[in-house]
């Protein structure tokens, strides 16, 4: 496997294309800039990489190596040696679950090893999407596109100009090893409560009280900064005391309805607790994710696709790149790193195959031939 990264900025345009651009098999592209939404961005990439599958999404911070950037575009070109890729996409007009089933059917094949998914981050229910992606026994990872902390509109590029409302799935086939790691680093605090009224990803009541009122009580002065401040205090939910907890990120609040809208479903009857963290814990858990995704042989050229939550970036601030540095340290310099800060992460737990929607996690997907 060969990899190379190029950047676009409004000041300099695109960097120099790698020497294998004409025969590259895959280009992964992430951006927090309006240029990404334009036809010109895709057309430039297609002209530079004529044979490649081109896949990417808008971000809440773009990852190139151990650096995080805004207001630019980062494209990573990959030339495969013993494996291949296929790309499928769908524009969601109905059920996200049905869209997930459709994508997995389009990619099915005897030598399919893994599927990496990028989805619109605001108009698609990530929990429903994960249900559809579990239609087969193929491992799936990926994430929901971001839009900084604006929460306005998100975009996905899949062999065509970037578009909102789109979900894309990339299949890896043949002689390739794909591994993943998904860890958080948040801790629960406060009383355990019960979601008493919700619909999908909208929570109306917790312990019989208006959900927004209760949330504001815990946030104190930071309640004035909702919904952005809610990224610092996600919600832990679990079906029962024996189930593994999932983390849900707050996306929006409704003052009139006193409700909270999360990035994934929060079913009625689930147990819930608020969460908080410290910087060391977030960075340590990024290291754990890297250990789970390490190659069996050190020094092998590979690719690491990082999907980390925008909430982690807000909490860590200027220290955010430290979670990327520990990933590079654990995986080694032969592994190229790219990815984005997201509105949700798609990955299985370490001991099961089924994909789930996570929030506030560091999720890694490594690809080695």
Secondary structure, 3 states (H helix, E strand, C coil): CEEEEEEEECCCEECCCCCCHHHCCEEEEEECCHHHHCHHHHHHHHHHCCCCEEEEEECCCEEECCEEECCCEEEEEEECCCEEEEEEEEECCCCHHHHHHHHHHHHCCCCEEEEEEEECCCCCCHHHHHHHHCCCCCCEEEEECCCCCCCCCCCEEECCCCECCEEEEEEEEECCEEEEEEECCCEEEEEEEEEEEEECCEEEEECCEEHHHHHHHHHHHHHHHCCHHHHHCCEEEECCCCCCCEEECEEEEECCCCEEEECCCCCCCCEEEEEECCHHHHHHHHHHHHHHCCCCCCCCCEEEEEEEEHHHHHHHHHHCHHHHHHHHHHHCCCEEEEEEEECEEEEECCCCCCEEEECCCEEEEEEEC
